[in-house]
Amino acid sequence: MTNPIQVQKFLGGVDYPANREKILSVARSHGADQRVIQLLEKIPDRVYEGPNAISREIGAN
């Protein structure tokens, strides 16, 4: 299972606030593996104010 800390390693440089597509784009450009991409694809498509908001969403799934 992928945890929020592992996901955050691939999100450095995200310019918040950011929507899911921007977050996915940055994760892909930083070489995120398929598990991380699939996890991020499952978060709601909304604007995230910062990395903690993404971590909370991942933790809820």
PQR file of N, CA, C, O and H, with PARSE charges and radii, in Angstrom:
ATOM      1  N   MET A   1       0.837  -1.182   0.000 -0.4000 1.5000
ATOM      2  CA  MET A   1       0.000   0.000   0.000 -0.0000 2.0000
ATOM      3  C   MET A   1       0.884   1.249   0.000  0.5500 1.7000
ATOM      4  O   MET A   1       1.911   1.298   0.676 -0.5500 1.4000
ATOM      5  N   THR A   2       0.474   2.234  -0.755 -0.4000 1.5000
ATOM      6  CA  THR A   2       1.210   3.483  -0.848 -0.0000 2.0000
ATOM      7  C   THR A   2       0.675   4.456   0.192  0.5500 1.7000
ATOM      8  O   THR A   2      -0.534   4.667   0.286 -0.5500 1.4000
ATOM      9  H   THR A   2      -0.360   2.194  -1.304  0.4000 1.0000
ATOM     10  N   ASN A   3       1.570   5.048   0.970 -0.4000 1.5000
ATOM     11  CA  ASN A   3       1.111   5.980   1.998 -0.0000 2.0000
ATOM     12  C   ASN A   3       1.301   7.427   1.538  0.5500 1.7000
ATOM     13  O   ASN A   3       2.022   7.677   0.572 -0.5500 1.4000
ATOM     14  H   ASN A   3       2.552   4.877   0.894  0.4000 1.0000
ATOM     15  N   PRO A   4       0.663   8.377   2.217 -0.5600 1.5000
ATOM     16  CA  PRO A   4       0.742   9.780   1.805  0.2800 2.0000
ATOM     17  C   PRO A   4       2.165  10.336   1.745  0.5500 1.7000
ATOM     18  O   PRO A   4       2.454  11.186   0.903 -0.5500 1.4000
ATOM     19  N   ILE A   5       3.045   9.878   2.610 -0.4000 1.5000
ATOM     20  CA  ILE A   5       4.425  10.371   2.597 -0.0000 2.0000
ATOM     21  C   ILE A   5       5.129   9.942   1.319  0.5500 1.7000
ATOM     22  O   ILE A   5       5.871  10.725   0.727 -0.5500 1.4000
ATOM     23  H   ILE A   5       2.810   9.187   3.294  0.4000 1.0000
ATOM     24  N   GLN A   6       4.904   8.701   0.887 -0.4000 1.5000
ATOM     25  CA  GLN A   6       5.494   8.231  -0.364 -0.0000 2.0000
ATOM     26  C   GLN A   6       4.986   9.055  -1.540  0.5500 1.7000
ATOM     27  O   GLN A   6       5.751   9.379  -2.449 -0.5500 1.4000
ATOM     28  H   GLN A   6       4.301   8.064   1.368  0.4000 1.0000
ATOM     29  N   VAL A   7       3.707   9.393  -1.529 -0.4000 1.5000
ATOM     30  CA  VAL A   7       3.119  10.179  -2.610 -0.0000 2.0000
ATOM     31  C   VAL A   7       3.737  11.576  -2.643  0.5500 1.7000
ATOM     32  O   VAL A   7       4.049  12.086  -3.719 -0.5500 1.4000
ATOM     33  H   VAL A   7       3.085   9.129  -0.791  0.4000 1.0000
ATOM     34  N   GLN A   8       3.916  12.192  -1.491 -0.4000 1.5000
ATOM     35  CA  GLN A   8       4.439  13.561  -1.430 -0.0000 2.0000
ATOM     36  C   GLN A   8       5.837  13.677  -2.038  0.5500 1.7000
ATOM     37  O   GLN A   8       6.219  14.751  -2.500 -0.5500 1.4000
ATOM     38  H   GLN A   8       3.663  11.778  -0.617  0.4000 1.0000
ATOM     39  N   LYS A   9       6.597  12.593  -2.042 -0.4000 1.5000
ATOM     40  CA  LYS A   9       7.934  12.621  -2.642 -0.0000 2.0000
ATOM     41  C   LYS A   9       7.874  13.002  -4.115  0.5500 1.7000
ATOM     42  O   LYS A   9       8.827  13.567  -4.651 -0.5500 1.4000
ATOM     43  H   LYS A   9       6.286  11.720  -1.667  0.4000 1.0000
ATOM     44  N   PHE A  10       6.760  12.696  -4.771 -0.4000 1.5000
ATOM     45  CA  PHE A  10       6.623  12.962  -6.199 -0.0000 2.0000
ATOM     46  C   PHE A  10       5.917  14.277  -6.497  0.5500 1.7000
ATOM     47  O   PHE A  10       5.716  14.621  -7.662 -0.5500 1.4000
ATOM     48  H   PHE A  10       5.985  12.238  -4.335  0.4000 1.0000
ATOM     49  N   LEU A  11       5.541  15.011  -5.464 -0.4000 1.5000
ATOM     50  CA  LEU A  11       4.755  16.229  -5.670 -0.0000 2.0000
ATOM     51  C   LEU A  11       5.537  17.511  -5.400  0.5500 1.7000
ATOM     52  O   LEU A  11       4.951  18.591  -5.336 -0.5500 1.4000
ATOM     53  H   LEU A  11       5.704  14.732  -4.518  0.4000 1.0000
ATOM     54  N   GLY A  12       6.837  17.400  -5.243 -0.4000 1.5000
ATOM     55  CA  GLY A  12       7.644  18.601  -5.063 -0.0000 2.0000
ATOM     56  C   GLY A  12       7.515  19.508  -6.278  0.5500 1.7000
ATOM     57  O   GLY A  12       7.606  19.047  -7.416 -0.5500 1.4000
ATOM     58  H   GLY A  12       7.313  16.522  -5.295  0.4000 1.0000
ATOM     59  N   GLY A  13       7.306  20.775  -6.041 -0.4000 1.5000
ATOM     60  CA  GLY A  13       7.185  21.721  -7.147 -0.0000 2.0000
ATOM     61  C   GLY A  13       5.768  21.995  -7.598  0.5500 1.7000
ATOM     62  O   GLY A  13       5.559  22.794  -8.512 -0.5500 1.4000
ATOM     63  H   GLY A  13       7.232  21.150  -5.117  0.4000 1.0000
ATOM     64  N   VAL A  14       4.781  21.351  -6.980 -0.4000 1.5000
ATOM     65  CA  VAL A  14       3.390  21.667  -7.316 -0.0000 2.0000
ATOM     66  C   VAL A  14       3.124  23.098  -6.873  0.5500 1.7000
ATOM     67  O   VAL A  14       3.424  23.476  -5.741 -0.5500 1.4000
ATOM     68  H   VAL A  14       4.950  20.702  -6.238  0.4000 1.0000
ATOM     69  N   ASP A  15       2.562  23.885  -7.773 -0.4000 1.5000
ATOM     70  CA  ASP A  15       2.218  25.275  -7.471 -0.0000 2.0000
ATOM     71  C   ASP A  15       0.775  25.305  -6.987  0.5500 1.7000
ATOM     72  O   ASP A  15      -0.162  25.287  -7.786 -0.5500 1.4000
ATOM     73  H   ASP A  15       2.318  23.578  -8.693  0.4000 1.0000
ATOM     74  N   TYR A  16       0.608  25.352  -5.671 -0.4000 1.5000
ATOM     75  CA  TYR A  16      -0.729  25.338  -5.068 -0.0000 2.0000
ATOM     76  C   TYR A  16      -1.320  26.733  -5.079  0.5500 1.7000
ATOM     77  O   TYR A  16      -0.585  27.719  -5.023 -0.5500 1.4000
ATOM     78  H   TYR A  16       1.369  25.367  -5.022  0.4000 1.0000
ATOM     79  N   PRO A  17      -2.645  26.827  -5.152 -0.5600 1.5000
ATOM     80  CA  PRO A  17      -3.618  25.746  -5.253  0.2800 2.0000
ATOM     81  C   PRO A  17      -3.515  25.047  -6.609  0.5500 1.7000
ATOM     82  O   PRO A  17      -3.168  25.664  -7.616 -0.5500 1.4000
ATOM     83  N   ALA A  18      -3.822  23.747  -6.613 -0.4000 1.5000
ATOM     84  CA  ALA A  18      -3.704  22.937  -7.822 -0.0000 2.0000
ATOM     85  C   ALA A  18      -4.844  21.940  -7.901  0.5500 1.7000
ATOM     86  O   ALA A  18      -5.314  21.428  -6.885 -0.5500 1.4000
ATOM     87  H   ALA A  18      -4.103  23.246  -5.795  0.4000 1.0000
ATOM     88  N   ASN A  19      -5.285  21.669  -9.132 -0.4000 1.5000
ATOM     89  CA  ASN A  19      -6.333  20.666  -9.317 -0.0000 2.0000
ATOM     90  C   ASN A  19      -5.697  19.289  -9.534  0.5500 1.7000
ATOM     91  O   ASN A  19      -4.477  19.159  -9.635 -0.5500 1.4000
ATOM     92  H   ASN A  19      -4.903  22.084  -9.958  0.4000 1.0000
ATOM     93  N   ARG A  20      -6.541  18.285  -9.603 -0.4000 1.5000
ATOM     94  CA  ARG A  20      -6.052  16.906  -9.720 -0.0000 2.0000
ATOM     95  C   ARG A  20      -5.183  16.722 -10.958  0.5500 1.7000
ATOM     96  O   ARG A  20      -4.158  16.045 -10.888 -0.5500 1.4000
ATOM     97  H   ARG A  20      -7.532  18.391  -9.521  0.4000 1.0000
ATOM     98  N   GLU A  21      -5.566  17.305 -12.084 -0.4000 1.5000
ATOM     99  CA  GLU A  21      -4.783  17.117 -13.309 -0.0000 2.0000
ATOM    100  C   GLU A  21      -3.376  17.690 -13.171  0.5500 1.7000
ATOM    101  O   GLU A  21      -2.412  17.083 -13.639 -0.5500 1.4000
ATOM    102  H   GLU A  21      -6.400  17.855 -12.141  0.4000 1.0000
ATOM    103  N   LYS A  22      -3.251  18.847 -12.537 -0.4000 1.5000
ATOM    104  CA  LYS A  22      -1.926  19.440 -12.322 -0.0000 2.0000
ATOM    105  C   LYS A  22      -1.097  18.557 -11.388  0.5500 1.7000
ATOM    106  O   LYS A  22       0.095  18.348 -11.613 -0.5500 1.4000
ATOM    107  H   LYS A  22      -4.034  19.340 -12.157  0.4000 1.0000
ATOM    108  N   ILE A  23      -1.733  18.049 -10.352 -0.4000 1.5000
ATOM    109  CA  ILE A  23      -1.051  17.171  -9.399 -0.0000 2.0000
ATOM    110  C   ILE A  23      -0.561  15.907 -10.100  0.5500 1.7000
ATOM    111  O   ILE A  23       0.571  15.472  -9.887 -0.5500 1.4000
ATOM    112  H   ILE A  23      -2.702  18.219 -10.169  0.4000 1.0000
ATOM    113  N   LEU A  24      -1.412  15.325 -10.929 -0.4000 1.5000
ATOM    114  CA  LEU A  24      -1.022  14.130 -11.683 -0.0000 2.0000
ATOM    115  C   LEU A  24       0.121  14.437 -12.647  0.5500 1.7000
ATOM    116  O   LEU A  24       1.049  13.640 -12.787 -0.5500 1.4000
ATOM    117  H   LEU A  24      -2.331  15.679 -11.102  0.4000 1.0000
ATOM    118  N   SER A  25       0.057  15.570 -13.299 -0.4000 1.5000
ATOM    119  CA  SER A  25       1.101  15.956 -14.245 -0.0000 2.0000
ATOM    120  C   SER A  25       2.457  16.073 -13.556  0.5500 1.7000
ATOM    121  O   SER A  25       3.461  15.579 -14.069 -0.5500 1.4000
ATOM    122  H   SER A  25      -0.697  16.218 -13.185  0.4000 1.0000
ATOM    123  N   VAL A  26       2.487  16.720 -12.403 -0.4000 1.5000
ATOM    124  CA  VAL A  26       3.745  16.859 -11.660 -0.0000 2.0000
ATOM    125  C   VAL A  26       4.241  15.494 -11.186  0.5500 1.7000
ATOM    126  O   VAL A  26       5.431  15.197 -11.286 -0.5500 1.4000
ATOM    127  H   VAL A  26       1.671  17.120 -11.986  0.4000 1.0000
ATOM    128  N   ALA A  27       3.343  14.671 -10.676 -0.4000 1.5000
ATOM    129  CA  ALA A  27       3.741  13.335 -10.209 -0.0000 2.0000
ATOM    130  C   ALA A  27       4.359  12.525 -11.352  0.5500 1.7000
ATOM    131  O   ALA A  27       5.386  11.871 -11.171 -0.5500 1.4000
ATOM    132  H   ALA A  27       2.376  14.912 -10.595  0.4000 1.0000
ATOM    133  N   ARG A  28       3.734  12.572 -12.518 -0.4000 1.5000
ATOM    134  CA  ARG A  28       4.278  11.835 -13.675 -0.0000 2.0000
ATOM    135  C   ARG A  28       5.647  12.377 -14.067  0.5500 1.7000
ATOM    136  O   ARG A  28       6.562  11.608 -14.362 -0.5500 1.4000
ATOM    137  H   ARG A  28       2.900  13.103 -12.666  0.4000 1.0000
ATOM    138  N   SER A  29       5.789  13.702 -14.069 -0.4000 1.5000
ATOM    139  CA  SER A  29       7.070  14.297 -14.472 -0.0000 2.0000
ATOM    140  C   SER A  29       8.193  13.983 -13.481  0.5500 1.7000
ATOM    141  O   SER A  29       9.370  14.044 -13.835 -0.5500 1.4000
ATOM    142  H   SER A  29       5.046  14.327 -13.829  0.4000 1.0000
ATOM    143  N   HIS A  30       7.829  13.649 -12.243 -0.4000 1.5000
ATOM    144  CA  HIS A  30       8.823  13.276 -11.236 -0.0000 2.0000
ATOM    145  C   HIS A  30       9.017  11.763 -11.133  0.5500 1.7000
ATOM    146  O   HIS A  30       9.667  11.282 -10.205 -0.5500 1.4000
ATOM    147  H   HIS A  30       6.873  13.600 -11.956  0.4000 1.0000
ATOM    148  N   GLY A  31       8.455  11.014 -12.082 -0.4000 1.5000
ATOM    149  CA  GLY A  31       8.706   9.580 -12.147 -0.0000 2.0000
ATOM    150  C   GLY A  31       7.897   8.725 -11.193  0.5500 1.7000
ATOM    151  O   GLY A  31       8.332   7.638 -10.812 -0.5500 1.4000
ATOM    152  H   GLY A  31       7.927  11.405 -12.836  0.4000 1.0000
ATOM    153  N   ALA A  32       6.725   9.204 -10.805 -0.4000 1.5000
ATOM    154  CA  ALA A  32       5.877   8.416  -9.898 -0.0000 2.0000
ATOM    155  C   ALA A  32       5.527   7.074 -10.529  0.5500 1.7000
ATOM    156  O   ALA A  32       5.263   6.990 -11.729 -0.5500 1.4000
ATOM    157  H   ALA A  32       6.373  10.087 -11.114  0.4000 1.0000
ATOM    158  N   ASP A  33       5.530   6.036  -9.714 -0.4000 1.5000
ATOM    159  CA  ASP A  33       5.178   4.714 -10.226 -0.0000 2.0000
ATOM    160  C   ASP A  33       3.663   4.587 -10.406  0.5500 1.7000
ATOM    161  O   ASP A  33       2.895   5.457  -9.997 -0.5500 1.4000
ATOM    162  H   ASP A  33       5.745   6.104  -8.740  0.4000 1.0000
ATOM    163  N   GLN A  34       3.265   3.501 -11.016 -0.4000 1.5000
ATOM    164  CA  GLN A  34       1.855   3.304 -11.361 -0.0000 2.0000
ATOM    165  C   GLN A  34       0.950   3.286 -10.134  0.5500 1.7000
ATOM    166  O   GLN A  34      -0.185   3.757 -10.204 -0.5500 1.4000
ATOM    167  H   GLN A  34       3.889   2.793 -11.348  0.4000 1.0000
ATOM    168  N   ARG A  35       1.427   2.753  -9.017 -0.4000 1.5000
ATOM    169  CA  ARG A  35       0.593   2.736  -7.798 -0.0000 2.0000
ATOM    170  C   ARG A  35       0.270   4.149  -7.331  0.5500 1.7000
ATOM    171  O   ARG A  35      -0.862   4.436  -6.941 -0.5500 1.4000
ATOM    172  H   ARG A  35       2.349   2.370  -8.961  0.4000 1.0000
ATOM    173  N   VAL A  36       1.264   5.027  -7.370 -0.4000 1.5000
ATOM    174  CA  VAL A  36       1.052   6.417  -6.954 -0.0000 2.0000
ATOM    175  C   VAL A  36       0.088   7.108  -7.912  0.5500 1.7000
ATOM    176  O   VAL A  36      -0.822   7.813  -7.477 -0.5500 1.4000
ATOM    177  H   VAL A  36       2.183   4.793  -7.687  0.4000 1.0000
ATOM    178  N   ILE A  37       0.283   6.910  -9.202 -0.4000 1.5000
ATOM    179  CA  ILE A  37      -0.605   7.530 -10.199 -0.0000 2.0000
ATOM    180  C   ILE A  37      -2.035   7.049 -10.000  0.5500 1.7000
ATOM    181  O   ILE A  37      -2.965   7.855 -10.014 -0.5500 1.4000
ATOM    182  H   ILE A  37       1.022   6.336  -9.556  0.4000 1.0000
ATOM    183  N   GLN A  38      -2.221   5.757  -9.815 -0.4000 1.5000
ATOM    184  CA  GLN A  38      -3.575   5.230  -9.609 -0.0000 2.0000
ATOM    185  C   GLN A  38      -4.208   5.810  -8.355  0.5500 1.7000
ATOM    186  O   GLN A  38      -5.403   6.105  -8.348 -0.5500 1.4000
ATOM    187  H   GLN A  38      -1.465   5.102  -9.803  0.4000 1.0000
ATOM    188  N   LEU A  39      -3.440   5.974  -7.311 -0.4000 1.5000
ATOM    189  CA  LEU A  39      -3.954   6.553  -6.073 -0.0000 2.0000
ATOM    190  C   LEU A  39      -4.377   8.005  -6.297  0.5500 1.7000
ATOM    191  O   LEU A  39      -5.442   8.419  -5.839 -0.5500 1.4000
ATOM    192  H   LEU A  39      -2.469   5.733  -7.316  0.4000 1.0000
ATOM    193  N   LEU A  40      -3.553   8.770  -6.993 -0.4000 1.5000
ATOM    194  CA  LEU A  40      -3.896  10.168  -7.260 -0.0000 2.0000
ATOM    195  C   LEU A  40      -5.087  10.299  -8.208  0.5500 1.7000
ATOM    196  O   LEU A  40      -5.853  11.258  -8.120 -0.5500 1.4000
ATOM    197  H   LEU A  40      -2.688   8.433  -7.365  0.4000 1.0000
ATOM    198  N   GLU A  41      -5.237   9.343  -9.106 -0.4000 1.5000
ATOM    199  CA  GLU A  41      -6.393   9.370 -10.011 -0.0000 2.0000
ATOM    200  C   GLU A  41      -7.700   9.172  -9.255  0.5500 1.7000
ATOM    201  O   GLU A  41      -8.763   9.545  -9.751 -0.5500 1.4000
ATOM    202  H   GLU A  41      -4.614   8.564  -9.178  0.4000 1.0000
ATOM    203  N   LYS A  42      -7.635   8.593  -8.071 -0.4000 1.5000
ATOM    204  CA  LYS A  42      -8.841   8.324  -7.280 -0.0000 2.0000
ATOM    205  C   LYS A  42      -9.260   9.495  -6.397  0.5500 1.7000
ATOM    206  O   LYS A  42     -10.381   9.505  -5.888 -0.5500 1.4000
ATOM    207  H   LYS A  42      -6.772   8.289  -7.668  0.4000 1.0000
ATOM    208  N   ILE A  43      -8.377  10.492  -6.202 -0.4000 1.5000
ATOM    209  CA  ILE A  43      -8.781  11.617  -5.356 -0.0000 2.0000
ATOM    210  C   ILE A  43      -9.812  12.454  -6.107  0.5500 1.7000
ATOM    211  O   ILE A  43      -9.783  12.510  -7.336 -0.5500 1.4000
ATOM    212  H   ILE A  43      -7.466  10.484  -6.615  0.4000 1.0000
ATOM    213  N   PRO A  44     -10.717  13.102  -5.387 -0.5600 1.5000
ATOM    214  CA  PRO A  44     -11.741  13.916  -6.056  0.2800 2.0000
ATOM    215  C   PRO A  44     -11.117  15.008  -6.930  0.5500 1.7000
ATOM    216  O   PRO A  44     -10.072  15.569  -6.601 -0.5500 1.4000
ATOM    217  N   ASP A  45     -11.777  15.289  -8.036 -0.4000 1.5000
ATOM    218  CA  ASP A  45     -11.315  16.319  -8.963 -0.0000 2.0000
ATOM    219  C   ASP A  45     -11.760  17.678  -8.445  0.5500 1.7000
ATOM    220  O   ASP A  45     -12.845  18.162  -8.765 -0.5500 1.4000
ATOM    221  H   ASP A  45     -12.626  14.833  -8.304  0.4000 1.0000
ATOM    222  N   ARG A  46     -10.899  18.277  -7.642 -0.4000 1.5000
ATOM    223  CA  ARG A  46     -11.175  19.598  -7.069 -0.0000 2.0000
ATOM    224  C   ARG A  46      -9.850  20.321  -6.894  0.5500 1.7000
ATOM    225  O   ARG A  46      -8.795  19.773  -7.213 -0.5500 1.4000
ATOM    226  H   ARG A  46     -10.017  17.884  -7.382  0.4000 1.0000
ATOM    227  N   VAL A  47      -9.895  21.525  -6.398 -0.4000 1.5000
ATOM    228  CA  VAL A  47      -8.677  22.293  -6.157 -0.0000 2.0000
ATOM    229  C   VAL A  47      -8.168  21.992  -4.748  0.5500 1.7000
ATOM    230  O   VAL A  47      -8.925  22.038  -3.778 -0.5500 1.4000
ATOM    231  H   VAL A  47     -10.752  21.971  -6.138  0.4000 1.0000
ATOM    232  N   TYR A  48      -6.876  21.685  -4.653 -0.4000 1.5000
ATOM    233  CA  TYR A  48      -6.224  21.390  -3.382 -0.0000 2.0000
ATOM    234  C   TYR A  48      -5.345  22.576  -3.001  0.5500 1.7000
ATOM    235  O   TYR A  48      -4.560  23.068  -3.813 -0.5500 1.4000
ATOM    236  H   TYR A  48      -6.261  21.647  -5.442  0.4000 1.0000
ATOM    237  N   GLU A  49      -5.485  23.024  -1.765 -0.4000 1.5000
ATOM    238  CA  GLU A  49      -4.771  24.211  -1.297 -0.0000 2.0000
ATOM    239  C   GLU A  49      -3.318  23.936  -0.906  0.5500 1.7000
ATOM    240  O   GLU A  49      -2.517  24.865  -0.803 -0.5500 1.4000
ATOM    241  H   GLU A  49      -6.122  22.624  -1.106  0.4000 1.0000
ATOM    242  N   GLY A  50      -2.982  22.680  -0.691 -0.4000 1.5000
ATOM    243  CA  GLY A  50      -1.612  22.349  -0.312 -0.0000 2.0000
ATOM    244  C   GLY A  50      -1.430  20.856  -0.155  0.5500 1.7000
ATOM    245  O   GLY A  50      -2.386  20.095  -0.301 -0.5500 1.4000
ATOM    246  H   GLY A  50      -3.633  21.926  -0.775  0.4000 1.0000
ATOM    247  N   PRO A  51      -0.205  20.426   0.142 -0.5600 1.5000
ATOM    248  CA  PRO A  51       0.085  18.997   0.254  0.2800 2.0000
ATOM    249  C   PRO A  51      -0.695  18.298   1.360  0.5500 1.7000
ATOM    250  O   PRO A  51      -1.013  17.116   1.231 -0.5500 1.4000
ATOM    251  N   ASN A  52      -1.009  19.002   2.441 -0.4000 1.5000
ATOM    252  CA  ASN A  52      -1.773  18.366   3.519 -0.0000 2.0000
ATOM    253  C   ASN A  52      -3.166  17.967   3.059  0.5500 1.7000
ATOM    254  O   ASN A  52      -3.691  16.941   3.493 -0.5500 1.4000
ATOM    255  H   ASN A  52      -0.750  19.962   2.545  0.4000 1.0000
ATOM    256  N   ALA A  53      -3.767  18.762   2.189 -0.4000 1.5000
ATOM    257  CA  ALA A  53      -5.100  18.434   1.671 -0.0000 2.0000
ATOM    258  C   ALA A  53      -5.053  17.151   0.851  0.5500 1.7000
ATOM    259  O   ALA A  53      -5.979  16.341   0.910 -0.5500 1.4000
ATOM    260  H   ALA A  53      -3.341  19.595   1.837  0.4000 1.0000
ATOM    261  N   ILE A  54      -3.991  16.963   0.094 -0.4000 1.5000
ATOM    262  CA  ILE A  54      -3.840  15.735  -0.694 -0.0000 2.0000
ATOM    263  C   ILE A  54      -3.621  14.553   0.244  0.5500 1.7000
ATOM    264  O   ILE A  54      -4.216  13.492   0.055 -0.5500 1.4000
ATOM    265  H   ILE A  54      -3.239  17.620   0.046  0.4000 1.0000
ATOM    266  N   SER A  55      -2.781  14.728   1.240 -0.4000 1.5000
ATOM    267  CA  SER A  55      -2.529  13.646   2.201 -0.0000 2.0000
ATOM    268  C   SER A  55      -3.805  13.225   2.915  0.5500 1.7000
ATOM    269  O   SER A  55      -4.042  12.033   3.115 -0.5500 1.4000
ATOM    270  H   SER A  55      -2.298  15.590   1.393  0.4000 1.0000
ATOM    271  N   ARG A  56      -4.623  14.190   3.298 -0.4000 1.5000
ATOM    272  CA  ARG A  56      -5.897  13.854   3.958 -0.0000 2.0000
ATOM    273  C   ARG A  56      -6.791  13.046   3.023  0.5500 1.7000
ATOM    274  O   ARG A  56      -7.422  12.080   3.451 -0.5500 1.4000
ATOM    275  H   ARG A  56      -4.430  15.158   3.135  0.4000 1.0000
ATOM    276  N   GLU A  57      -6.848  13.431   1.764 -0.4000 1.5000
ATOM    277  CA  GLU A  57      -7.679  12.720   0.792 -0.0000 2.0000
ATOM    278  C   GLU A  57      -7.175  11.294   0.608  0.5500 1.7000
ATOM    279  O   GLU A  57      -7.973  10.358   0.567 -0.5500 1.4000
ATOM    280  H   GLU A  57      -6.336  14.217   1.417  0.4000 1.0000
ATOM    281  N   ILE A  58      -5.870  11.120   0.499 -0.4000 1.5000
ATOM    282  CA  ILE A  58      -5.287   9.788   0.326 -0.0000 2.0000
ATOM    283  C   ILE A  58      -5.548   8.938   1.562  0.5500 1.7000
ATOM    284  O   ILE A  58      -5.876   7.757   1.450 -0.5500 1.4000
ATOM    285  H   ILE A  58      -5.222  11.880   0.533  0.4000 1.0000
ATOM    286  N   GLY A  59      -5.404   9.528   2.725 -0.4000 1.5000
ATOM    287  CA  GLY A  59      -5.650   8.808   3.969 -0.0000 2.0000
ATOM    288  C   GLY A  59      -7.090   8.383   4.132  0.5500 1.7000
ATOM    289  O   GLY A  59      -7.375   7.402   4.819 -0.5500 1.4000
ATOM    290  H   GLY A  59      -5.138  10.488   2.817  0.4000 1.0000
ATOM    291  N   ALA A  60      -8.006   9.108   3.507 -0.4000 1.5000
ATOM    292  CA  ALA A  60      -9.430   8.791   3.606 -0.0000 2.0000
ATOM    293  C   ALA A  60      -9.817   7.636   2.700  0.5500 1.7000
ATOM    294  O   ALA A  60     -10.865   7.021   2.892 -0.5500 1.4000
ATOM    295  H   ALA A  60      -7.775   9.905   2.948  0.4000 1.0000
ATOM    296  N   ASN A  61      -8.975   7.334   1.709 -0.4000 1.5000
ATOM    297  CA  ASN A  61      -9.305   6.256   0.757 -0.0000 2.0000
ATOM    298  C   ASN A  61      -8.749   4.933   1.207  0.5500 1.7000
ATOM    299  O   ASN A  61      -8.932   3.923   0.527 -0.5500 1.4000
ATOM    300  H   ASN A  61      -8.123   7.834   1.554  0.4000 1.0000
TER
END
